[in-house]
Amino acid sequence: MSRVPYASTVGSIMFAMISTRPDIAQAVGAVTRYMANPGSEHWSTVKSVLRYVKGTSNVALSCGGSDFISSGYVDSDFAGDLDKRKSTTGFVFTLANGASALHIARNPIPGRSILECIITLFMKKWKKEH
């Protein structure tokens, strides 16, 4: 694994994720957890993400419609990170059928419930922006 450009490749797909590809955020978040000591299974996952990006290069998110209806969606897994026993929570807000805000993060502390994790993450994000 010492000859594999793991960090460089992950950095490149992270740039794509931030710039134009929010659909790969969960996968990128998963592979960045192993930057210090990646294994062959992590490199295989990175290559799968690259194949996915190549195969969906003609797909785009778009806003459409004349009514500007805003909606919000949130989801969380409960201790889905088996290594650290922490949950991953994400939310997306849409406006006119297009994503306007997206955030996915691993919760810093294990929560007692999914609702507690969601509220904690949402409040931290809100405080950071205001």
Secondary structure as the mmCIF struct_conf table of DSSP 4:
data_model
#
loop_
_struct_conf.conf_type_id
_struct_conf.id
_struct_conf.beg_label_comp_id
_struct_conf.beg_label_asym_id
_struct_conf.beg_label_seq_id
_struct_conf.end_label_comp_id
_struct_conf.end_label_asym_id
_struct_conf.end_label_seq_id
TURN_TY1_P TURN_TY1_P1 SER A 2 ARG A 3
BEND BEND1 VAL A 4 VAL A 4
HELX_RH_AL_P HELX_RH_AL_P1 TYR A 6 SER A 19
TURN_TY1_P TURN_TY1_P2 THR A 20 THR A 20
HELX_RH_3T_P HELX_RH_3T_P1 PRO A 22 ILE A 24
HELX_RH_AL_P HELX_RH_AL_P2 ALA A 25 THR A 32
TURN_TY1_P TURN_TY1_P3 ARG A 33 TYR A 34
BEND BEND2 MET A 35 ASN A 37
HELX_RH_AL_P HELX_RH_AL_P3 SER A 40 GLY A 55
TURN_TY1_P TURN_TY1_P4 THR A 56 ASN A 58
BEND BEND3 SER A 66 SER A 66
STRN STRN1 SER A 70 SER A 76
BEND BEND4 PHE A 78 ALA A 79
STRN STRN2 ASP A 81 ASP A 81
TURN_TY1_P TURN_TY1_P5 LEU A 82 ARG A 85
STRN STRN3 LYS A 86 LYS A 86
STRN STRN4 THR A 88 LEU A 95
TURN_TY1_P TURN_TY1_P6 ALA A 96 ASN A 97
STRN STRN5 GLY A 98 ARG A 106
BEND BEND5 PRO A 108 ILE A 109
BEND BEND6 ARG A 112 SER A 113
HELX_RH_AL_P HELX_RH_AL_P4 ILE A 114 GLU A 129
#
